[in-house]
Amino acid sequence: MIWLTQFLCSHRHLSIAIVWDDTVNTEEEMEEKGEGLYKSGQINRRCGLCCGDLSPEHKRSVFSTIEEAEPWLRLFERHMIAKRAMLLN
């Protein structure tokens, strides 16, 4: 099954989202992966909109495989890139 781990603030602003397969990874590994991105300085550790603390949340998706999920993930990615561009301009 395909899962989504999101790092959200208390207002539910999204910082990062990681999609993963539970036959390959665990929730703990995905939390470590997200924490690694914050520690590396690639991503701000606090919410970029409200400066709130970020916490991981795990949800099971409707998809069975990454291949099945990929078209939707790419669509969502394009949507988020467009939103980010609007916020930065």
C-alpha positions as CSV (number, residue, x, y, z in Angstrom):
1,M,0.0,0.0,0.0
2,I,1.2,3.6,-0.7
3,W,1.3,6.0,2.1
4,L,1.8,9.8,2.5
5,T,3.8,11.3,5.3
6,Q,3.2,15.1,5.6
7,F,5.0,17.5,7.9
8,L,2.3,20.0,9.0
9,C,2.0,22.9,11.4
10,S,-1.0,23.2,13.8
11,H,-2.8,25.2,11.1
12,R,-2.2,22.3,8.7
13,H,0.1,24.3,6.4
14,L,2.2,21.7,4.5
15,S,6.0,21.9,4.6
16,I,7.0,18.6,3.0
17,A,5.2,15.5,1.8
18,I,6.8,12.1,1.2
19,V,5.1,9.3,-0.6
20,W,6.2,5.7,0.2
21,D,5.4,2.0,-0.1
22,D,4.8,0.1,3.1
23,T,6.5,-3.0,1.6
24,V,9.7,-1.1,1.4
25,N,9.7,1.6,4.2
26,T,8.2,2.4,7.6
27,E,6.6,5.5,9.2
28,E,9.7,5.9,11.3
29,E,12.0,5.8,8.3
30,M,10.0,8.5,6.6
31,E,10.0,10.7,9.7
32,E,13.8,10.3,9.8
33,K,14.0,11.2,6.1
34,G,12.0,14.4,6.7
35,E,14.0,15.3,9.8
36,G,17.2,14.8,7.7
37,L,15.9,17.4,5.2
38,Y,15.4,19.9,8.0
39,K,18.7,19.2,9.6
40,S,20.5,19.6,6.3
41,G,19.1,23.1,6.0
42,Q,17.4,22.3,2.7
43,I,14.1,23.1,4.2
44,N,13.1,25.5,7.0
45,R,12.3,23.7,10.3
46,R,9.3,26.0,11.0
47,C,6.2,26.7,8.9
48,G,7.0,29.3,6.2
49,L,3.5,30.9,6.6
50,C,2.9,31.0,10.4
51,C,6.3,30.0,11.9
52,G,4.6,27.2,13.7
53,D,6.3,23.9,14.7
54,L,6.0,21.1,12.2
55,S,4.9,17.5,13.0
56,P,4.7,14.4,10.8
57,E,1.3,12.9,10.0
58,H,0.9,9.5,8.1
59,K,-2.1,8.6,5.9
60,R,-2.7,5.6,3.7
61,S,-3.5,6.5,0.1
62,V,-6.0,4.9,-2.2
63,F,-3.1,3.6,-4.4
64,S,-1.6,0.1,-4.3
65,T,1.6,1.0,-6.2
66,I,3.8,4.0,-6.8
67,E,3.3,3.5,-10.5
68,E,-0.5,3.8,-10.0
69,A,0.0,6.9,-7.9
70,E,2.6,8.7,-10.0
71,P,0.2,10.6,-12.5
72,W,-1.7,12.0,-9.5
73,L,1.6,12.8,-7.7
74,R,2.9,14.7,-10.7
75,L,-0.3,16.7,-11.0
76,F,-0.2,17.6,-7.3
77,E,3.5,18.5,-7.6
78,R,2.7,20.9,-10.5
79,H,-0.1,22.4,-8.5
80,M,2.1,23.0,-5.5
81,I,4.9,24.5,-7.6
82,A,2.4,27.0,-9.1
83,K,1.1,27.9,-5.6
84,R,4.6,28.4,-4.3
85,A,5.3,30.7,-7.3
86,M,2.2,32.8,-6.5
87,L,3.2,33.1,-2.9
88,L,6.8,34.2,-3.7
89,N,5.7,36.9,-6.2
